[in-house]
Amino acid sequence: MKKIVYIYVFLLSALSTSLWTGCKEKDAEAVPPAENLKAYAGKYRAKLEFMTPTDARSVKVFYGVGKYREFPLADAGNEQSLIVEELPEGEQILRVAMLNDAGAFSDPKGLKVNVYGESYQSSLRPRRLTEQSVLSPTSVEFRFGEAAESETELWIVFVNTSGNSDSVKISAEQASVTITRINTNEPYYWYSVFQPEPDAMDKFYSIRMNAQNAIMLDFEKEKWTIAGFSDEEPGGGGWALASYVIDNNVTTYWHSQVNGASVPMPHWIAVDMQSEKIFDGFYFVQTQQMDETGLAKRFRFEISPDNSQWTTALEGEFTTSRARQEFSFPQQVTARYFKITILNGYNDAWWSQFAEIDLYNELNVSGLNGSITINALVNAKRPFQGENVLWGDRMYQLVGWTHNPYNIISFATDFETTMIMFSIPAGGVSYVTNGKVYQTVTLQPGSYTLAFDCGNLDANAGVLAYGIITAAETLPDITTVTTDGQVLGYAELSAVPNSIHRIPFTLSGASSVTIGWVYNTFDNGQAIWSAFYMNGIELYQN
């Protein structure tokens, strides 16, 4: 037994000596890392600058997953500069390791660098040409809007009076220039130059725009007039007039005639833009009147050169969303006049109304009216998804939503598949006290609107319900909704059924917020069940 112990101790001692010797040899061969490492952004590439140790003979630059490039070093001990080509677009982490003649290498030193490419390039737009004045056949004055943050310069290219290609450059700070040697009978163009970072090694160029067509790309909406309409309700005061659809104000809206001699579908409005414009599609905003259920549904969009001969550019269907809706044409169009025709309405409405219409092209938009839908909520619009069959193969709970223990049902497969607050004690579904259904989302700073699209409150049903947005991780109790300091906004949904309740709120920084509803169902002595339906919830950024 003692021999075995002695042998075991000897082996441990030998192994320790071997490991120590190996470490000393490795330490002797170790290469110092690069110093003063810097990286510069580029187009599918990056430039590295660093100081190398005197015994370094090459450098390996690692990137991505297991990829690297090796570069020889001709002047070890001094500052080095090298370019790593064929890098993928996006943020990259580059790790730099020094190698000596013996093949030993330093610990890799890493740093981040942005690599730009086609995605960034395609997002660039030239500075807006706000005005050009042809002073003579050989002289043109150009005026431009404010330069984008990363724009460094702007170029105008043209054919000069000698028949040669020519160009003029202006700085990002310069707003106007007059060219006196331009042949205005030939096409002339402008484009902007961008440097995504102050020390980036490459520059990027926007698309080149034809300056002769520039006025056709600038919508000048303030000059638009109504060229005709099927009818309007002469109510005034912010509603009913056709001119309200081009006034850059979504709180005003056009309404077809309903008093006196009512006009049936279809209803239409034509707009004169005063000169030909080039556009790729349009934005549409439904009326913001929350008690209006007969919203515009199917439409036809037409264009004309003379307000007489019309060509259909697009037919489609609006949604009931009160946010800005975008519609693109199959191909770019040019026209002076456009007409929007409402072919039918939701809920079989024979009247029509909407708040605003705008056009857009690759360079400009006539106006950004209306809110933008934020798709942060899960399972908040039709078609809903349910789980956990609860009653009669009809009632479920909404997938993706948290339900507190007091809440039983939140989704019904009948009633056109809606969110529901429901109880029927005779069927085994007890009345609910302080039921909560909610989910938490993270939003960026900004001004928002939370919209609850509420349906029917069954006649005489006992329901009290609040829609809520709160900074807390869960919803407040129903008894403290109106006093809870973390509540950012609320609405008593059951007070006005069959309407859309809009709750505005503002976030000063990136925040997690909780959105949902809290409710009671109760016996009011007049119904055998209690039910309140909701068609969906939408979140808008204003």
Secondary structure, DSSP 4 states (H G I P E B T S, - for coil): -HHHHHHHHHHHHHHHHHHHHHHHHHHHH--PPPEEEEEEEEES-EEEEEE--TT--EEEEEETTTEEEEEE-SSTTSEEEEEE-SPPSEEEEEEEEEE-TTS-BPPPEEEEEEEE-HHHHHH--PPPEEEEEEEETTEEEEEE-PPPTTEEEEEEEEEBTTS-EEEEEEETT--EEEESSB-TTS--EEEEEE-SSTT-S--EEPPPEEGGGHHHH---GGG-EEEEES---TTBTTEE-GGGGGSS-TTSEEE---SSS--PSPEEEEEEEEEEEEEEEEEEE----TT----B-EEEEEEESSSSS-EEEEEEE--S-SS-EEEEEEEEEEEEEEEEEE--BGGG-S--EESEEEEE-SS-BS---S-EE-TTSSS-SSSP-EEEEEETTTEEEETT-EE-TT----EESSTTTEEEEEEBGGGTB---SSEEEEEEEEE-SEEEEEEEEEEEE-TT-EEEEEEEEESSSSPPPTTSTTT-TTEEEEEEGGGS-SSEEEEEEEESS-EEEEEEEEEEEE--SS-S-EEEEEEEEEEEE-
